Amino acid sequence: MENFLTAISPVDGRYHSITAPLSGYFSESAIIRYRVRVEIEYFIALCKIPLPQLRSVDKKVFPKLRLVYKNFQPEDAIRIKEIEKETNHDVKAIEYFLKERFDRFGLGTVKEFIHFGLTSQDINNTAFPLALRDGWREILGPLYERVYTVLTAISKKWQYIPMLARTHGQPASPTTVGKELYVFAERLAMQLALMETIPFSAKFGGATGNFNAHHVAYPEMDWIKFANRFVNGDLGLERCQTTTQIEHYDNLAAFFDNIKRINTILIDLNRDLWTYISMDYFKQKVNPLETGSSTMPHKVNPIDFENSEGNLGLANAICGHLSAKLPVSRLQRDLTDSTVLRNIGVPFAHAVIACKSLLRGLEKLILNEDKIADDLKQNHAVISEAIQTILRRENYPAPYEALKSLTRGKSGINRESLDTFIDNLEIPEKIKTELKSITPENYTGIINF
């Protein structure tokens, strides 16, 4: 508890119980584990070629090597951090840690092939995309999908409940509660589908991307083919073919820009739900143990939607910096990407907090059908669009202008005043009957989703 109370960031403090699962992907220990994984899988891949000096390595040792990252323990991370104090280099510390392990496994004679020919970015630019891919597929992606599922369900539930629409904040042609909510579900689905087209890219090619060290040591080897097989096949990422010392980060920028679009859709949803609650279209389930206000006991505030909106904004601010900064690096590389890249889990955390809050809010919604119905009854002027459109069909002269004169800026437009207007029109009785059958409740158009 003390650790949570003394944390600087609320992500690791106040909201720790919500964000804790992300530590398995984006914590310092997790990133170290991913780096260890890449180093071990790379060594195994070199053995499978095999390089001449590695022909003596028995493949039966591979499962034991993989257990180093599969069973990675806190004390392993601590040992690596101890080595880093001496090396002042995080990836080199992992290399030395693995050399210690190789000595234990009787692989001391081949331990120099750990990190063979690589630069630290070959490890970082594969470890971080692995963490990002797994965190997306196992935590954040499913959470967005959950929001979509719940939103779709309540949209279907209230699909045909007529509701007064508001454009520019003013009464407008009626719609339905479900359709207006499903607008957000469809937008969300489109962006989630787009996310599937963005690859998790990786860089793997040595100090400046040209396999200089690899090629000078083993010029007969097709290192490009090897790297593609290793990154694309063994790691399940997509290797960029021509790079500097670091990955381009262009696809990473696209990923975070897509996260921003998803979050922006949810911000829009939060604000609409907040507004509907303020209009009394929705009430919220009450927890008798909760307090809405420290001084006003009657209040049931829309705090879940407010919390969600705030955290989505924070997530987007960080996503924006990540997508704008990471693709820009001086010449073959500078170190500005390193400290920024360590923060990729932060927008995930804020998005997770936001989605959990939004889901809580959606679960609390109670539709106030009486208020929605009353609003429709008080706004008969919105069917003037329907009346003038049918009059256009019947070639009635200047129908728009006639309805404009009757309704624009006028109060007190009701069923009776509209019926009187219709009765005074010089049109067949059949058309008058048709016009009088239109109500704010049935003038909702085509509701099909």
SULKAVEN-V307626 format. One record per run of one state. SS is the DSSP state (~ for helix, > for strand, _ for the rest). FROM is the first residue (numbers start at 1). LEN is the number of residues. Records with the same first field share a line. If there is no record, write none. Layout:
# SULKAVEN-V307626
SS->FROM-LEN  FROM-LEN
This chain:
# SULKAVEN-V307626
_->1-1  6-10  27-1  50-2  55-4  71-3  88-2  105-3  114-6  158-4  168-2  196-5  203-9  218-5  235-3  240-10  279-3  285-18  326-10  342-2  368-1  378-2  394-5  408-7  424-5  437-13
~->2-4  16-11  28-22  52-3  59-12  74-14  90-15  108-6  120-38  177-19  212-6  223-12  250-29  303-23  336-6  344-21  369-9  380-14  399-9  415-9  429-8
>->162-6  170-7  201-2  238-2  282-3  365-3
